[in-house]
Amino acid sequence: MFKQAREMQSRLGDVQESLKRATVTGESGAGLVKVTLNGRFEALRVEIDPLAATEERSVQEDLIAAAFNDAVRRVEAMQKNKMSDLAQGLGLPPGFNLPGNLV
């Protein structure tokens, strides 16, 4: 039983580490604005198409917020999928909450 617990902790640590290194890009305005986040929800890059620069400031701000929110949703989905895969790999029932769960 302790061996299984150590194995689960090791796999969980591996998944968490891979999530830290992963990047996800969210976008808005049909790609006019793109925001790239890592698995810790840290912004790594913001890309604004020159066409978006012609928009009013409030529209630009809305596009940036929407792209950021899209990226956040994508990171959350990635975390959920990786944790689900981990749980299945350990033979745990669906919906089981792992300690240190990131979702």
N, C-alpha and C positions, 0 to 999 in steps of 0.2 A: 504494500500500500504506500509506503514512504517512497519507494522507487517510482511509482506512478506519479506521486505528487511532485517529486523532483523533475520528472520528465515533463509534466504539465507546466511547471514553473519555467523550465528551460525553453520550451516551445513558445510560451507566452512572451518571454523576454525576446526571443527571436522575432516574433511577429511585431512586437512593439518597436523594436529597432528598425525593422523594415518599413514600418509606417512612418517613422521619423525621416527616413531617407526618401520616401515616395513623394512625388509631386503630382498635383492635379491642377488643371486649368479650367476655370469657369469663364463663361462669356455672356455678353448681352448685345443687343442691337445687331443681331445676325453677324456677330464677330467683330463689331466695331470696337468693343472694349473687351480685353481679356485680362484676367487676374490669375496668377499662378500661386498656389499655396503648397506648403509641405504638409506632412501628416500631423504636424502640431498646430496647424492653422496659422502658421506664420506666413505673411505675404513675402513672396520672393521676387515677383515681377508684376508690373502693370503695363499693359500695352494698349495704346490708344491710337486707333486708325486716324490718319489725317482728316478723313471725312467727318469724324466725330468732333474734330476741333472747330468745325464750322457751326456746330449746334450751340444753342444758348447754354450758359453755364449751368442752369438748373437741370437741363437735359443731360449734360455731361455728368453731373453729379449722380443723377438717377441711374445712368448707364454703368458708372463705376460701382455703385452700391449693388445693382442687380448682378453684375459680373462677380463681385465678391461673394454675394449670397449663393450664387450658383456654384462657385468653387467650394464653399463651405458644405453645401449639400452633397457634392461629389466626394469630398473627403469623408464625410460621415458615412456615405454609402460604401466607400472603400474599406473603412474601418469595420463596418458591420459585416461585410463579406469576408474579410480576413479572419475576424473573430469567429464567424460561423464556420468557416473552413477548419479553423483550429479545433473548435468544439467537436465537429464531426470526425476529425482525424483522431480525436481522443475517445471517440465512442460515446460522447455525452448527448443527452437528448436535446432536441431543438428548443431554443429559448432558454437554455441553461446559462446563468450568468457566471462568467469566470471572474475570479478575483482580479482586480486591476483592469477590468473590462473598459475599453476605451470608448465604447458607444453608449 
